[in-house]
Amino acid sequence: MTSPILPVAARLDLAFEYGKGAWLYDQDGKAYLDFASGIAVNALGHCHPHLVRALKKQAGKIWHTSNTVRIPEGERLAQRLVDSTFAEVVYFANSGGEANEAAVKMARRRHAVAGRPERYRIVTFEGAFHGRTLAMIAATGHPPYIEGFGPKVEGFDQVRLDDWDALEAVVTDQTAALMIEPIQGEGGLRVVKTETLERLRRMCDERGMLLILDEVQSGVGRTGRFFAHEWSGIVPDIVTVAKGIGGGFPMGACLATRHAAEGMTLGTHGTTFGGNPLAMAVGNAVLDIVQDDAFLARVLNKAVLLRRQLKRVQRVYGRLVGELRGEGLLQGFCARGVEARDVVAALREQGLIALAARDNVVRFAPPLTVTAKEIADAGARLEAACGALTRGGRSSRAA
Ligand SMILES: *Cc1c(COP(=O)(O)O)cnc(C)c1O
């Protein structure tokens, strides 16, 4: 197949025609239960009527104006985010990578305007994923993403999670900020402990560093709180979101305290598309549904059901299903004796869409609107896939 699409992504020969809730339908009408949500993006499932209405309504009014004028939908969304979180200011972007770029620029600028421009280094953690821009591949620190793209952007140091000696060694009076995902998504659903977040917060306070949390995957209700870090009680300086906040419409945001954002004055940063009226209308519609205690409580209940299904299948197929990982509706397991991507393929055969992550992890990120029945259905499909993999393993050994 010679496609004109740049072959940087491994694309399956599978195309979906339409989606509804947690279900996707391919061109032959075959139904798939979607526990990937376009990589934790379709937080409210496919074609949620409230989002479709909001987008259609805005599409008939105005699409784009640029940031040279006020955008009331964006002002409203920013105000709602500020009213409901630690943040005092919001910068809208188009993606997670861009939101993270804004966060890093903000942290560096914060120190520069305080007369410390040499304080520009950012510490990140092994297993991180912060995006694919030149700076964010340096922040991510994963060699396959960096090699061949010229000199790595300067100013990023990486240490192992919970290796406090290594962290002490790398933090200097040039360090501007620590940057971490409360749950490492692409890195393998590694949940950062509350004690770790507390200790990082203390360290930042003692050394005048900023704490940046990348909640691009873990945020917007995925753990049963609006932000995953809310479970820990710590107060960050900067938080980035994307993925779920647009429910499938591309958008991102960088939220911050006024103190952290002090350097981001007129003309220091910008974007053509960020915060455009279409994105803002959808973002507001997502918040209408997600920022509701009863909705978030239901997410938490469903997370328990998902964990129960994973445990149940693990009891039957412990040889395949190793350590359970993740939290909320971002959970999975370490595949044992088989490649995670082969498990994902076997799940697809059973009509269940899942994702692979690093550490050989099979990852599930169903829409937050998934039902208890659909979670039980997914468990049955996982069990069937494990059965098929086990039989396949036996016959290949016999051969
Ligand atoms: C997906 C992701 C990003 C990058 O987002 P893009 O929209 O692809 O740029 C950054 N951080 C985390 C934690 C992510 O999961």
The ligand as an ORCA input file, in Angstrom:
! r2SCAN-3c Opt
* xyz 0 1
  C      -0.729     12.903     24.619
  C       0.098     13.574     25.641
  C       0.861     14.717     25.342
  C       0.974     15.277     23.948
  O      -0.229     15.739     23.476
  P      -0.388     16.086     21.906
  O      -1.764     16.644     21.821
  O      -0.184     14.817     21.156
  O       0.667     17.091     21.587
  C       1.544     15.323     26.360
  N       1.512     14.837     27.609
  C       0.805     13.740     27.936
  C       0.783     13.276     29.346
  C       0.087     13.058     26.959
  O      -0.587     11.950     27.284
*
